[in-house]
């Protein structure tokens, strides 16, 4: 099968590669770029483990062909840390609020939460739950994921994080 050259900016770096037209973006990211933090889950858009930020939108990279992302700007979980290498507010929130258990869904959760906070810097608990509804977790029961996002929102807004009484 003929291959097509694609170029894109991934985590701030220009990258290029040759791909078959049927190559999914998730496979290009993992196999061609060796960025294995983006997980392959269901490959049917249901789980969200493969979520990345593509041109300012959350996308499930198992439903986008690499050729469709040609010329795009992509952020993966590997691009989420602060420039000095310290954890981003979301990564810190997931750590501090125990927003992960097995960790399989965590990269996709963090990437979706990143875009959610870009769209709404002070979401309510209900807005977080709705905004994250396309990403599934089999372990946590979601409460700590919601708390992690609330923690990050507070930190990004320079306000004290106050946990709601349970």
C-alpha positions as CSV (number, residue, x, y, z in Angstrom):
1,X,0.0,0.0,0.0
2,X,1.3,3.5,-0.9
3,X,2.5,5.6,2.0
4,X,1.8,9.3,2.6
5,X,4.1,11.7,4.3
6,X,2.5,13.5,7.3
7,X,3.9,16.4,9.3
8,X,2.5,17.8,12.5
9,X,3.6,19.5,15.7
10,X,3.4,17.1,18.6
11,X,4.1,18.4,22.1
12,X,5.7,21.4,20.6
13,X,8.1,19.6,18.3
14,X,7.8,19.2,14.5
15,X,7.5,15.6,13.5
16,X,7.0,13.8,10.3
17,X,6.5,10.2,9.1
18,X,5.3,8.0,6.3
19,X,2.0,6.3,7.0
20,X,-0.5,4.1,5.2
21,X,-3.7,6.0,4.6
22,X,-5.5,3.7,7.1
23,X,-3.1,4.3,10.0
24,X,-4.9,5.6,13.0
25,X,-3.5,8.7,14.8
26,X,-3.2,6.6,18.0
27,X,-0.9,4.1,16.2
28,X,1.2,6.9,14.6
29,X,1.7,8.5,18.0
30,X,2.6,5.2,19.7
31,X,4.5,3.4,17.0
32,X,6.1,6.0,14.9
33,X,6.7,8.6,17.6
34,X,7.3,6.2,20.5
35,X,4.9,8.2,22.7
36,X,3.3,5.4,24.5
37,X,1.4,7.4,27.1
38,X,-1.6,7.6,24.8
39,X,-3.3,4.2,25.4
40,X,-5.2,2.0,23.0
41,X,-8.3,0.9,24.7
42,X,-11.5,0.0,22.9
43,X,-10.7,1.3,19.4
44,X,-14.4,2.2,19.1
45,X,-14.4,5.7,20.7
46,X,-16.2,4.4,23.8
47,X,-13.5,4.5,26.5
48,X,-11.4,7.7,25.9
49,X,-8.1,6.1,26.8
50,X,-6.6,7.5,23.6
51,X,-7.7,11.1,24.1
52,X,-5.3,13.8,22.8
53,X,-5.7,17.5,22.2
54,X,-5.8,18.1,18.5
55,X,-5.9,21.7,17.3
56,X,-7.6,22.8,20.5
57,X,-10.2,20.0,20.7
58,X,-10.3,16.8,22.6
59,X,-10.3,13.9,20.2
60,X,-10.2,10.2,20.6
61,X,-7.2,9.4,18.5
62,X,-8.5,5.9,17.6
63,X,-11.1,7.6,15.3
64,X,-8.8,9.9,13.5
65,X,-6.5,8.8,10.7
66,X,-2.9,10.2,10.9
67,X,-3.4,11.7,7.4
68,X,-6.3,13.7,8.8
69,X,-4.0,15.2,11.4
70,X,-1.4,16.3,8.8
71,X,-0.5,19.9,9.6
72,X,-2.1,19.8,13.0
73,X,-0.9,20.7,16.5
74,X,-1.3,17.8,18.9
75,X,-0.7,17.5,22.7
76,X,-0.4,14.1,24.3
77,X,0.1,13.2,27.9
78,X,3.8,13.4,27.4
79,X,3.4,17.1,26.7
80,X,1.4,18.0,29.8
81,X,4.2,18.5,32.3
82,X,5.4,22.0,33.1
83,X,8.4,23.3,31.0
84,X,10.7,22.7,34.0
85,X,9.5,19.0,34.2
86,X,7.3,19.4,37.2
87,X,3.8,18.1,37.2
88,X,1.1,20.1,35.7
89,X,-1.8,21.2,37.9
90,X,-3.9,18.3,36.6
91,X,-1.2,15.7,37.0
92,X,-0.6,17.0,40.5
93,X,-4.4,16.9,41.2
94,X,-4.6,13.3,40.0
95,X,-1.7,12.4,42.3
96,X,-2.9,14.4,45.4
97,X,-6.6,13.4,45.1
98,X,-5.9,9.8,44.3
99,X,-7.7,10.2,40.9
100,X,-6.2,7.0,39.6
101,X,-6.0,3.3,40.5
102,X,-4.7,1.1,37.7
103,X,-3.8,4.1,35.6
104,X,-4.9,2.9,32.3
105,X,-7.5,5.6,31.7
106,X,-5.5,8.3,33.4
107,X,-3.7,9.8,30.3
108,X,-7.0,10.1,28.4
109,X,-8.7,11.5,31.5
110,X,-6.0,14.1,32.0
111,X,-6.1,15.1,28.4
112,X,-9.9,15.5,28.4
113,X,-9.7,17.4,31.7
114,X,-7.1,19.7,30.2
115,X,-9.4,20.7,27.4
116,X,-12.4,20.9,29.8
117,X,-10.5,23.4,32.0
118,X,-9.5,25.4,28.8
119,X,-13.2,25.7,27.9
120,X,-14.4,26.3,31.5
121,X,-11.8,27.3,34.1
122,X,-14.2,27.0,37.1
123,X,-16.5,24.1,36.3
124,X,-19.0,22.8,38.8
125,X,-19.0,19.2,39.9
126,X,-21.9,18.5,37.5
127,X,-20.1,20.3,34.6
128,X,-17.0,18.2,35.3
129,X,-19.1,15.0,35.3
130,X,-20.8,15.9,32.0
131,X,-17.5,17.1,30.4
132,X,-15.7,13.9,31.3
133,X,-18.6,11.6,30.4
134,X,-16.9,10.3,27.2
135,X,-14.0,8.9,29.2
136,X,-14.5,5.7,31.1
137,X,-12.7,4.3,34.2
138,X,-13.2,0.8,35.4
139,X,-11.5,1.3,38.8
140,X,-12.1,4.6,40.6
141,X,-15.9,5.3,40.8
142,X,-15.0,8.8,39.4
143,X,-15.3,10.7,42.6
144,X,-11.6,11.1,43.0
145,X,-11.2,12.1,39.3
146,X,-13.8,14.9,39.9
147,X,-11.8,16.0,43.0
148,X,-8.6,15.9,41.0
149,X,-10.1,18.2,38.4
150,X,-11.5,20.5,41.0
151,X,-8.1,20.6,42.7
152,X,-6.5,21.6,39.4
153,X,-9.1,24.2,38.6
154,X,-8.5,25.8,42.0
155,X,-4.8,25.8,41.6
156,X,-5.0,27.3,38.1
157,X,-7.3,30.0,39.4
158,X,-5.1,30.7,42.4
159,X,-7.8,29.9,44.9
160,X,-7.7,27.6,47.8
161,X,-9.0,24.1,47.1
162,X,-11.9,23.3,49.4
163,X,-13.2,19.8,49.3
164,X,-17.0,19.4,49.5
165,X,-18.3,17.6,52.5
166,X,-19.2,14.0,51.6
